[in-house]
Amino acid sequence: MKKILTFLFLAAALGTSAQPYLFSYFTGRSEDGLKLAYSYDGLTWTALNDGQSYLKPEVGPNKLMRDPSVIQDSDGTFHMVWTTGWTDPFIGYANSKDLINWSEQVLLPVMAEEPTVKNTWAPELFYDDKSELFYIIWASTIPDRHSYVAESETEKGLNHRQYYTTTKDFKKFARTEMFFNPDFSVIDGAIIKVGDKYMFVVKNENPNPPEKNLRVTFTDDLEEGFPTEVSAPITGDYWVEGPAPLQVGDYIYIYFDIYREGRYGAVRSKDGIEWEDVSETITFPKGTRHGTAFPVSQEVLETLLNNRK
């Protein structure tokens, strides 16, 4: 009851046009599954369902759910993909009408044609209005496929690039292809539309010397891809992963996991060029790890607040 009253108070204070946002995430126990938080201002994020899982993983050899990425289609259905394990050639998928009741979980064999692939990490969803396609983008290492980067003992043999597939209905998928192939190890790519342009946020994962920071690059045409010449780091000296872009009013926020320090951070920009670090002004549920941020309707949020699993 207390959470419902808080929701009603916030909605009244912000007006009926207030836009709620959700954040999908996991915590250190990857087998716990999908967790959700909500916010009205993009700064203060509050756990839903008392921080309990909305969907526990049932597929994959290790039955893990890391990096849950959620997107809502024009019919109101939510689609989710996630990392199922450290060395799997596939990703997990499920869908839901309300984020509470979920379809059967399935494995999407996105790297089935690459028998030497080492991993399939952090799949990210994006819908392109122009082509009417859902993009699924992830990081994989295929030995001897890409330009060499200096290794470290803890990341020996990992040299990631971004791959992708597309779909209109999550039933039929295009053949997997390379999406982004820079001269550095790259993971955790996420797309957001900024005006007439597309912005791609990526993590430079080079281990030696370590980068572990976020960069951005832009394109006018998603089908043509993104230039591999990226910006200077937009994050600080801390190590980060899991960028989650979100438009909140005039600002583009990019949330990220400062994983070595066990906390979340964020930068924001009005143009995608000049960035302000606002990490000290945001709050996330304790233990939040790599997820995605997305807008929802008041009705969706109210349903979540009134239904605890």
C-alpha positions in Angstrom: 0.0 0.0 0.0 2.8 2.4 0.9 4.3 2.0 -2.6 1.0 2.6 -4.3 0.4 5.8 -2.3 3.9 6.9 -3.2 3.2 6.3 -6.9 -0.1 8.3 -6.7 1.6 11.1 -4.8 4.4 11.3 -7.4 1.9 11.2 -10.3 -0.2 13.9 -8.8 2.9 16.1 -8.1 4.3 15.7 -11.6 1.0 16.0 -13.4 -0.9 13.5 -15.5 1.5 13.9 -18.3 4.5 12.7 -16.3 6.5 10.1 -18.1 7.5 7.0 -16.1 10.6 5.0 -17.0 11.7 1.5 -16.2 15.1 0.0 -15.7 15.6 -3.7 -16.3 18.6 -5.2 -14.4 20.1 -8.1 -12.6 22.1 -8.4 -9.4 25.2 -10.4 -8.4 23.2 -13.6 -8.3 22.7 -14.0 -12.0 20.3 -17.0 -11.4 17.8 -14.6 -9.7 16.8 -13.2 -13.1 15.0 -10.1 -14.2 14.5 -7.2 -11.8 12.9 -3.8 -12.5 13.1 -0.3 -11.1 11.1 2.8 -12.0 11.8 6.6 -12.1 10.0 9.8 -13.2 13.1 12.0 -13.4 15.8 9.7 -14.6 17.8 10.4 -11.4 16.1 8.4 -8.6 15.3 4.8 -9.4 13.2 2.7 -7.0 13.1 -1.1 -7.0 9.8 -2.7 -7.9 8.5 -6.0 -6.4 10.6 -5.4 -3.3 13.6 -6.1 -5.4 12.5 -9.6 -6.2 12.7 -11.2 -9.6 10.0 -11.1 -12.3 11.4 -13.9 -14.3 14.0 -16.5 -13.3 16.1 -18.0 -16.0 15.3 -21.6 -17.1 17.3 -22.0 -20.3 21.0 -22.5 -21.1 23.5 -24.9 -19.4 24.0 -22.5 -16.5 20.5 -21.1 -16.3 21.8 -17.5 -15.8 20.3 -14.2 -16.7 22.7 -11.3 -17.2 22.3 -8.0 -19.0 18.5 -8.1 -19.6 17.6 -5.9 -22.5 13.9 -5.0 -22.9 12.0 -3.2 -25.6 8.2 -2.6 -26.2 6.7 -3.0 -29.7 3.8 -1.0 -31.2 1.3 -3.6 -30.0 2.4 -3.2 -26.4 4.3 -6.5 -26.2 7.6 -6.4 -24.3 10.5 -8.4 -25.8 13.6 -9.3 -23.8 17.0 -10.8 -24.6 19.8 -11.7 -22.2 23.2 -13.3 -21.7 22.7 -17.0 -20.7 26.3 -17.8 -19.8 30.0 -17.0 -20.1 30.7 -19.3 -23.1 27.4 -19.8 -24.8 26.8 -19.4 -28.6 23.2 -18.3 -28.0 21.1 -15.8 -26.1 17.9 -16.1 -24.1 14.5 -14.6 -25.3 11.1 -14.2 -23.8 8.1 -11.8 -24.2 5.4 -10.4 -22.0 2.3 -8.2 -22.2 2.7 -6.8 -18.7 6.3 -7.6 -17.6 4.8 -9.9 -15.0 3.6 -12.9 -16.9 6.1 -14.2 -19.4 6.2 -16.5 -22.4 8.2 -19.7 -22.5 11.9 -18.9 -22.6 13.8 -20.0 -25.6 17.4 -20.0 -26.8 18.2 -18.0 -30.0 21.2 -19.7 -31.7 22.6 -16.5 -33.0 26.2 -17.8 -33.3 25.4 -21.3 -34.4 27.4 -20.9 -37.6 30.6 -19.9 -35.8 31.8 -23.2 -34.1 34.9 -21.5 -32.6 33.1 -18.6 -31.0 34.1 -18.0 -27.4 31.1 -16.1 -26.1 27.9 -14.2 -26.8 27.6 -11.4 -24.4 25.2 -8.5 -23.6 22.6 -8.6 -26.3 20.9 -5.3 -26.8 17.6 -4.5 -28.5 16.8 -1.5 -30.7 13.8 -0.8 -33.0 14.4 1.1 -36.2 11.3 3.0 -37.4 12.8 3.5 -40.9 13.3 -0.2 -41.7 10.6 -1.5 -39.2 13.2 -3.9 -37.9 14.3 -5.0 -34.4 18.0 -5.1 -34.1 19.7 -7.5 -31.7 23.4 -6.6 -31.2 25.9 -8.4 -29.0 29.6 -9.0 -28.4 31.5 -12.1 -29.4 35.1 -13.2 -29.7 36.0 -15.4 -32.7 39.7 -16.4 -32.5 42.0 -15.0 -35.2 39.1 -13.1 -36.8 40.0 -9.5 -35.8 42.9 -7.2 -35.5 45.1 -8.0 -32.5 44.8 -6.1 -29.2 47.3 -6.5 -26.3 46.1 -9.1 -23.9 46.0 -9.4 -20.1 46.3 -12.5 -17.9 42.6 -12.2 -16.8 41.3 -11.6 -20.3 43.6 -13.7 -22.4 42.1 -14.6 -25.7 39.1 -12.3 -25.5 39.0 -9.8 -28.4 35.4 -8.9 -28.9 33.6 -7.3 -31.8 29.9 -6.5 -32.2 27.6 -8.8 -34.2 23.9 -8.5 -35.0 20.8 -10.0 -36.5 17.4 -8.4 -37.3 13.8 -9.5 -37.1 10.3 -8.2 -37.6 8.5 -10.7 -35.3 11.1 -12.6 -33.2 10.2 -15.7 -35.1 12.3 -15.3 -38.2 15.8 -13.8 -38.0 18.3 -12.5 -40.6 21.6 -14.3 -40.8 24.1 -13.1 -38.2 26.6 -10.5 -39.5 29.3 -8.2 -38.3 27.9 -5.0 -36.9 30.9 -3.0 -35.6 34.5 -3.8 -36.2 36.9 -1.1 -34.8 40.6 -1.5 -34.0 39.8 -2.2 -30.3 38.0 -4.9 -28.3 34.4 -3.7 -28.1 31.5 -4.8 -26.0 28.1 -3.5 -24.7 27.0 -1.6 -27.7 23.6 0.3 -27.4 21.8 2.5 -29.9 19.6 5.6 -29.3 18.0 7.9 -31.8 19.2 11.5 -31.4 17.2 13.8 -33.6 17.8 12.6 -37.2 20.9 10.6 -36.3 21.6 7.3 -34.6 24.1 7.3 -31.7 26.0 4.1 -30.8 27.4 3.9 -27.3 30.2 1.3 -26.9 32.7 0.2 -24.3 36.3 0.1 -25.2 37.3 -3.1 -23.6 41.0 -3.1 -24.3 42.7 -4.7 -21.4 46.4 -3.7 -21.8 46.8 -0.9 -21.2 43.2 -0.9 -19.8 40.6 1.5 -21.3 37.3 0.2 -19.8 35.5 3.4 -20.8 32.5 4.5 -23.0 32.8 6.1 -26.4 30.1 7.2 -28.9 29.8 7.3 -32.7 27.0 8.6 -35.0 25.4 7.6 -38.3 22.6 9.0 -40.5 21.7 5.6 -41.9 21.6 2.5 -39.7 21.8 0.2 -42.6 25.2 1.8 -43.6 26.5 1.2 -40.1 28.5 3.3 -37.7 32.0 4.9 -38.3 34.6 3.0 -36.3 36.3 6.3 -35.5 34.8 7.0 -32.0 34.8 9.9 -29.6 37.1 10.4 -26.7 36.0 8.7 -23.5 32.7 10.2 -22.1 33.2 8.6 -18.7 35.8 9.2 -16.0 38.8 7.3 -14.7 36.6 4.6 -13.1 36.0 1.3 -15.0 32.5 0.9 -16.5 30.3 -1.4 -18.5 26.7 -1.8 -19.6 25.7 1.6 -21.1 22.0 2.2 -21.0 20.9 5.3 -23.0 17.6 7.0 -22.3 16.0 10.3 -23.4 14.6 12.2 -20.4 13.3 15.6 -21.4 16.1 17.6 -23.2 18.8 15.3 -22.0 20.3 12.0 -23.2 21.3 10.0 -20.2 23.7 7.1 -20.3 23.6 5.0 -17.2 26.4 2.5 -16.6 27.7 0.0 -14.1 30.9 1.1 -12.2 31.5 -2.5 -11.5 34.7 -2.4 -9.6 33.2 0.0 -7.1 29.8 -1.7 -6.8 27.8 1.4 -7.8 26.0 3.0 -10.7 26.9 6.1 -12.6 25.6 8.3 -15.4 26.5 11.0 -17.8 24.1 13.3 -19.7 24.1 15.5 -22.7 21.8 17.6 -24.8 23.6 17.1 -28.1 25.6 13.9 -27.7 28.9 15.8 -27.9 29.3 17.6 -24.6 28.8 15.3 -21.6 28.2 16.1 -17.9 29.0 13.4 -15.3 25.9 13.2 -12.9 26.9 10.1 -11.1 26.8 11.7 -7.7 23.1 12.8 -8.2 21.6 9.4 -9.2 20.3 6.6 -7.0 19.7 3.0 -8.0 18.7 -0.1 -6.1 21.6 -1.7 -4.2 23.4 -4.3 -6.3 22.0 -3.1 -9.7 24.0 -4.5 -12.6 24.0 -4.0 -16.4 20.5 -3.4 -17.7 18.4 -1.1 -20.0 16.2 1.9 -19.5 13.0 2.5 -21.4 9.8 4.6 -21.2 6.4 3.0 -20.3 2.9 4.2 -19.8 1.4 5.1 -16.5 -0.9 2.0 -16.8 2.1 -0.3 -17.1 3.8 1.1 -14.1 0.6 1.1 -12.0 0.0 -2.6 -12.9 3.5 -3.4 -11.7 3.0 -1.5 -8.5 -0.3 -3.3 -7.8 1.1 -6.7 -8.5 3.9 -8.3 -6.6 5.0 -11.7 -7.5 
